[in-house]
Amino acid sequence: IQRAIIASPHAYIVMDTVATPIEIKSQYNISSVTDNGAGNYTLNFAQELPSDKYYVVGGTLSDNNNAAGTIVHAVSGAYNSGALNKTRKAVTVLQWSKKTILDSKEMYILIGGQ
């Protein structure tokens, strides 16, 4: 018999990235959000994560015009000459739809792992 290990998330956030400044609707262990441009955000953790081996999953609320079929993902390396990161202190996430980076009325990010 295999047993699943259920753990609390390391962090989560629900935010409106169309608003200026970004409106944080709900969060856990996120100290701040840096807006790096359309669809590009760095989530700064209030408490450092125990490891840099964690998952990031996300989604958005569709507005029938822009956000339908969006993909949210964490990236490390370079993108548009800007440094993106996935460390114990922060993670940069991008939101895509139809090969375009964009903002969304509601964006949901969950971070968990080791």
Helices and strands as residue ranges (DSSP letters): E 11-16, E 23-28, E 30-35, E 40-45, E 54-60, E 71-74, E 77-79, E 82-84, E 90-97, E 100-101, E 107-113
